[in-house]
Each structure stands twice: as structure tokens, then as C-alpha cells.
Amino acid sequence: MKQNDPITSKDNTRLKAARQVRDGRERSAIFIEGLRLADEALRSSVRIRECFVTETFCNGSKETEMLARLRANDVSVWLCSDAAFRSIADTANPQGIVLIADRPPNIEFARIFASREPLLMVYCFEINDPSNLGALMRTAEAAGAACLILSPRSVDPFSPKALRASMGAAFRLPIATGIDLVTLGALAEEHQVETVATAAEADVLVYDIDLRRPTVIVLGGEANGLPPEALAACGEVVRIPMEKGVESLNLAVSGGIILYEAVRQRHG
């Protein structure tokens, strides 16, 4: 394939469009940066639209192999000067590759509730930290969760920071966004799926409930946790034991503790 002339101006139309995706102003696409994440995208079902690389990136053996894979999939590869590339990069020390890909569609999560499997799902209420959400996605995939569900006013699970923290899990884990608690509760009741929330003041420990049943783990935002109305809507409210004086655990850690308690019970 003939190599295009390098893009040298940050005002290039394609770079402007890439920044729109990076900044969340173009919702039909996602911004994928870095060698590891690009490799995860190539191994997933995500459709890659185009690729931007620096001249330096093209010098490595792994990098050259990746470019060959991209071109074999008919992905347009645009060479950029270092300065032009930095105008689209989302990291302080870019590795020299950015992919623009189609945004994965929202799953039809109502169908997952109808599964006969002993479901394990995660619902996040108004989560605002993309890095914590990404780490939770990585843990949820590892624990075998059927899907991740996000409430309205939650951070975008496909934002650049969330994608990087997920280490590619966001490409594979089924995700539904914009689902309110009323909808979640109605489906859970209809299909006899237990909803389990966490609260520091709860009397019951997470280790003392049956997580072998079909379960949705309901997690709150890092700053405020779950509001009273959310706790009231859940069938079980439990706490994770912590030493006195410790205010809370972050989203990824608390979610991981409950997910892997479910895994322990189901494989015990």
C-alpha cells in the first residue's frame, strides 16, 4: 500500500475529527490510544475506522506487525509528525498510535435477565471516575460477570481513560448505559434476580448472604455512595468489613471484593 505523506498540521481535518472523538463530542466513535489497547481492539469485534501513527512508531518490529494487521483489515493508516500527533494524544507520553473505531452498541440487557444461567451482573449508579470504572470493568470480566449496567449521569465507559484502565475489557464485556433503577428493579423482580447493594452502616456482612443466586451487584459513586432511595430499592444491603476510621473503599476495590465472594461461593 502506498504510504501517505505525513500530516504535519494540527489543523488537519482528520486530526480535528479525531479530537472530537477523544473529547466525547462525536458519540458514534471511540478513541483508542496505545500499543496494548490497539492490540486488544484488533483482537476484538470492534470495527476500526482509521489509524494515526508517528514516524517513530513505524520503526519497531511489533509496531510494524501491527500496521500490517491494520492494513490487512483495510484500515486507513495516517502518518503524522510528532507535533501533529501530540495534538490528538490523550496521554502525557504517547506511544505513537491512535485508533478511531465504531462505538460498541448498547446491549439488549433485558435478554440477559431472561437467561437460565445463575447470572452475575454489576450495576453502577452515577459513577464519575473513568479510571475506577475501567478497573471495575476489568475485574467484572475476570470474575465472569454477564454484563455491566450503568445508570444515567454515569461516566462514559468508552472514554479514553476508562478504556485504558479496562485494559481491553470494555471491548468484550457486554455493557448497557442509561438504565435507571426503576427499570433495573422491575426486570430483577420479573426474573427473580436478587439486587445486592453496599452501605457502610448495613448490619449484614457480604460474606453472610447467598451469592449463588442470580444477582445484580449495585454499586454507588465514589464520593457519595448510594442514596437512600437506591438502597431501599435493593433486596439486600450488605457491608464490607473495614477497620475503624476507614471511610470507604473505591469502586473497583469494593466491586472486586463482592464479585469474587460470588465467585468463591459458586466454585466452592
Backbone torsions as a table, in degrees:
resi	resn	phi	psi	omega
1	MET	NA	136.5	-179.4
2	LYS	-68.9	134.0	179.4
3	GLN	-78.9	131.2	177.3
4	ASN	-72.1	154.6	172.8
5	ASP	-63.5	143.5	-177.8
6	PRO	-61.2	143.1	172.3
7	ILE	-81.1	124.5	-176.2
8	THR	-114.9	-14.9	-177.5
9	SER	-105.8	132.0	177.4
10	LYS	-68.5	-12.8	178.1
11	ASP	-88.4	5.4	176.0
12	ASN	-56.6	140.5	-176.0
13	THR	-58.7	-41.1	-179.0
14	ARG	-67.5	-37.7	178.1
15	LEU	-68.9	-37.2	176.0
16	LYS	-60.8	-42.5	179.3
17	ALA	-65.4	-38.1	178.6
18	ALA	-64.1	-38.8	178.2
19	ARG	-66.4	-33.8	176.1
20	GLN	-60.8	-42.0	178.3
21	VAL	-67.3	-48.3	-179.5
22	ARG	-53.7	-41.7	-174.6
23	ASP	-88.3	5.8	176.6
24	GLY	77.5	16.6	-179.5
25	ARG	-93.8	-6.5	174.4
26	GLU	-124.1	98.7	-167.6
27	ARG	-81.5	-7.2	-179.3
28	SER	-82.9	-8.7	-174.7
29	ALA	-131.4	163.8	176.4
30	ILE	-127.1	155.9	-173.7
31	PHE	-109.4	118.9	-174.4
32	ILE	-119.2	118.2	-175.8
33	GLU	-123.2	139.1	174.9
34	GLY	104.6	152.3	-175.2
35	LEU	-64.1	-47.1	-177.7
36	ARG	-62.9	-46.6	-177.1
37	LEU	-69.2	-35.4	175.8
38	ALA	-62.9	-40.2	177.6
39	ASP	-63.8	-42.0	177.6
40	GLU	-62.1	-39.9	179.4
41	ALA	-64.1	-41.3	179.5
42	LEU	-64.3	-30.4	-178.7
43	ARG	-88.2	-1.9	-179.8
44	SER	-102.1	-174.2	178.9
45	SER	-91.2	4.1	180.0
46	VAL	-63.9	134.3	178.2
47	ARG	-89.0	117.6	-178.2
48	ILE	-87.8	129.3	-178.1
49	ARG	-86.8	-49.0	-177.2
50	GLU	-159.4	167.5	-175.0
51	CYS	-134.9	141.5	174.5
52	PHE	-120.6	131.4	179.4
53	VAL	-137.4	158.9	173.7
54	THR	-91.3	163.4	177.2
55	GLU	-63.5	-36.0	179.1
56	THR	-63.0	-38.9	-179.0
57	PHE	-57.6	-34.2	-174.3
58	CYS	-73.2	-3.1	-174.5
59	ASN	-90.8	-17.9	-176.7
60	GLY	-87.5	156.3	-177.8
61	SER	-70.8	-45.4	177.9
62	LYS	-63.0	-39.5	-178.3
63	GLU	-66.2	-42.2	178.6
64	THR	-63.5	-38.7	177.7
65	GLU	-63.6	-41.7	178.9
66	MET	-63.0	-42.6	178.7
67	LEU	-61.2	-37.8	178.4
68	ALA	-64.7	-39.9	178.0
69	ARG	-64.9	-40.8	179.1
70	LEU	-63.2	-46.4	-178.7
71	ARG	-67.4	-32.3	176.9
72	ALA	-65.2	-24.5	176.9
73	ASN	-95.2	16.4	177.8
74	ASP	60.6	34.3	175.9
75	VAL	-90.6	128.3	177.0
76	SER	-70.7	130.0	-180.0
77	VAL	-112.0	123.4	-177.3
78	TRP	-111.4	119.8	178.1
79	LEU	-80.3	135.5	-177.8
80	CYS	-128.6	148.5	168.5
81	SER	-67.5	160.1	-179.6
82	ASP	-57.8	-42.5	-178.0
83	ALA	-65.5	-42.7	179.1
84	ALA	-64.8	-40.1	-179.1
85	PHE	-65.7	-40.2	-179.7
86	ARG	-60.9	-23.7	-179.6
87	SER	-71.1	-17.6	176.6
88	ILE	-107.8	-17.5	-174.7
89	ALA	-63.2	146.1	178.1
90	ASP	-104.2	-2.0	-179.1
91	THR	-113.8	157.5	-178.6
92	ALA	-70.2	-34.6	-179.6
93	ASN	-124.6	77.7	-174.0
94	PRO	-63.7	146.9	-180.0
95	GLN	-88.8	-5.2	173.2
96	GLY	98.0	13.6	176.6
97	ILE	-142.7	135.2	174.8
98	VAL	-135.2	134.6	173.5
99	LEU	-112.8	144.0	169.5
100	ILE	-111.4	124.7	-175.0
101	ALA	-132.4	162.8	175.0
102	ASP	-64.4	141.3	175.2
103	ARG	-70.7	127.8	177.3
104	PRO	-60.0	141.8	-178.3
105	PRO	-72.4	155.0	171.8
106	ASN	-62.2	133.8	177.8
107	ILE	-72.5	155.8	171.6
108	GLU	-84.9	79.8	-167.8
109	PHE	-68.9	-18.4	177.2
110	ALA	-60.1	-32.0	178.9
111	ARG	-68.4	-32.1	179.5
112	ILE	-65.3	-37.2	178.2
113	PHE	-61.4	-28.9	-177.6
114	ALA	-81.6	-1.9	-179.3
115	SER	-65.4	149.3	178.0
116	ARG	-87.7	-2.5	179.2
117	GLU	-73.9	157.7	174.1
118	PRO	-74.6	83.9	-168.8
119	LEU	-61.5	147.7	170.0
120	LEU	-134.4	115.3	-176.9
121	MET	-129.4	162.5	178.8
122	VAL	-126.3	129.9	176.1
123	TYR	-116.8	128.6	-179.0
124	CYS	-112.4	125.1	-177.1
125	PHE	-101.4	111.7	174.7
126	GLU	50.2	55.2	178.0
127	ILE	-82.2	133.5	-175.4
128	ASN	-122.3	2.1	180.0
129	ASP	-107.1	107.7	-175.8
130	PRO	-64.5	-33.9	-179.5
131	SER	-68.7	-41.3	176.4
132	ASN	-65.0	-40.2	178.4
133	LEU	-63.5	-42.5	178.4
134	GLY	-60.6	-42.8	178.2
135	ALA	-64.3	-37.7	177.4
136	LEU	-65.2	-40.4	177.8
137	MET	-60.0	-41.3	179.4
138	ARG	-61.7	-43.6	179.9
139	THR	-68.8	-41.2	-179.5
140	ALA	-61.8	-41.6	177.5
141	GLU	-63.5	-44.5	-178.3
142	ALA	-62.8	-33.9	-178.8
143	ALA	-82.5	-3.7	177.8
144	GLY	83.4	23.7	178.0
145	ALA	-62.4	142.8	-178.1
146	ALA	-73.9	-30.6	179.2
147	CYS	-168.6	164.9	172.9
148	LEU	-117.5	131.4	-177.5
149	ILE	-120.3	133.9	-177.7
150	LEU	-118.8	139.4	177.9
151	SER	-77.2	165.5	168.1
152	PRO	-57.2	154.3	179.8
153	ARG	66.5	23.0	171.2
154	SER	-98.7	158.0	179.4
155	VAL	-65.0	154.7	179.6
156	ASP	-70.3	120.9	179.6
157	PRO	-68.6	-12.2	178.9
158	PHE	-108.0	16.5	173.3
159	SER	-67.6	156.8	-177.2
160	PRO	-54.7	-43.0	-179.2
161	LYS	-67.0	-42.2	179.2
162	ALA	-64.1	-42.1	178.4
163	LEU	-60.6	-45.7	-178.6
164	ARG	-63.1	-42.9	-178.6
165	ALA	-68.5	-27.6	-179.9
166	SER	-75.9	-14.5	-179.9
167	MET	54.8	35.1	177.6
168	GLY	97.3	-11.5	-179.4
169	ALA	-60.4	-32.4	-179.3
170	ALA	-63.2	-22.2	177.9
171	PHE	-77.8	-20.3	-172.5
172	ARG	-114.6	-32.6	-177.1
173	LEU	-75.3	124.4	176.3
174	PRO	-59.9	131.8	-174.7
175	ILE	-130.7	136.2	172.7
176	ALA	-123.5	135.3	-179.5
177	THR	-119.3	159.8	175.1
178	GLY	72.2	26.2	-178.3
179	ILE	-99.5	119.9	-177.9
180	ASP	-83.8	166.8	-175.9
181	LEU	-65.0	-32.1	179.5
182	VAL	-63.6	-45.4	178.0
183	THR	-63.0	-45.4	179.2
184	LEU	-59.5	-48.0	-177.1
185	GLY	-63.1	-38.9	-179.7
186	ALA	-64.7	-43.5	179.2
187	LEU	-67.8	-40.3	179.4
188	ALA	-62.2	-42.7	179.2
189	GLU	-66.6	-42.6	-178.8
190	GLU	-60.6	-39.1	-174.7
191	HIS	-103.8	11.6	177.3
192	GLN	56.0	48.1	175.6
193	VAL	-103.9	128.4	-178.0
194	GLU	-76.2	140.5	174.1
195	THR	-108.9	126.2	-175.6
196	VAL	-123.1	118.6	178.6
197	ALA	-110.0	163.6	177.4
198	THR	-116.0	143.0	175.3
199	ALA	-152.7	138.5	-176.2
200	ALA	-62.6	-27.8	-175.9
201	GLU	-91.5	1.4	-178.4
202	ALA	-65.1	149.4	-179.6
203	ASP	-82.8	-31.0	-172.9
204	VAL	-92.6	133.7	176.5
205	LEU	-80.2	150.5	-179.9
206	VAL	-60.5	-25.9	-178.7
207	TYR	-77.3	-9.5	-174.3
208	ASP	-104.1	11.7	176.2
209	ILE	-116.7	160.8	-178.0
210	ASP	-88.0	106.7	178.8
211	LEU	-99.3	12.9	174.6
212	ARG	-80.8	-18.2	177.5
213	ARG	-72.5	160.4	170.9
214	PRO	-56.1	126.5	-168.4
215	THR	-141.1	140.3	166.7
216	VAL	-111.4	121.9	175.2
217	ILE	-87.6	122.2	-175.9
218	VAL	-104.7	119.2	-175.9
219	LEU	-119.5	142.8	-179.6
220	GLY	-100.3	172.8	179.4
221	GLY	-65.1	159.1	-174.2
222	GLU	-63.3	-37.2	-173.5
223	ALA	-80.7	-46.0	-170.1
224	ASN	-116.0	-5.8	-178.1
225	GLY	66.6	-151.5	-179.5
226	LEU	-95.5	134.4	177.7
227	PRO	-72.3	163.0	-177.9
228	PRO	-53.7	-39.0	-178.4
229	GLU	-66.9	-31.2	177.1
230	ALA	-71.7	-42.4	177.7
231	LEU	-62.6	-40.0	-179.4
232	ALA	-66.0	-26.1	-177.8
233	ALA	-81.5	-9.0	-176.3
234	CYS	-97.2	147.1	-178.3
235	GLY	-72.4	-33.4	179.6
236	GLU	-130.3	139.5	172.6
237	VAL	-125.1	122.2	-174.7
238	VAL	-128.0	167.7	175.6
239	ARG	-126.3	153.3	173.6
240	ILE	-96.5	126.2	-177.5
241	PRO	-63.5	133.6	178.2
242	MET	-139.8	154.3	176.5
243	GLU	-66.6	153.2	177.9
244	LYS	-59.5	140.5	179.0
245	GLY	93.1	-13.4	177.4
246	VAL	-87.7	121.3	-173.5
247	GLU	-74.8	-48.1	-176.8
248	SER	-167.2	168.9	171.4
249	LEU	-105.9	155.7	178.3
250	ASN	-76.7	170.3	-173.0
251	LEU	-55.3	-49.9	-174.9
252	ALA	-65.5	-38.2	-178.8
253	VAL	-71.2	-48.6	-179.3
254	SER	-63.8	-41.8	176.8
255	GLY	-61.6	-40.5	179.8
256	GLY	-64.3	-38.9	179.6
257	ILE	-61.8	-46.4	-177.7
258	ILE	-70.6	-42.9	179.0
259	LEU	-57.9	-44.7	-176.3
260	TYR	-80.8	-17.7	167.9
261	GLU	-68.1	-38.9	175.4
262	ALA	-63.0	-43.8	178.4
263	VAL	-60.9	-43.8	-179.7
264	ARG	-59.8	-46.7	-178.5
265	GLN	-65.0	-37.7	-175.9
266	ARG	-77.4	-18.2	179.7
267	HIS	-112.9	7.3	-177.7
268	GLY	-77.4	NA	NA
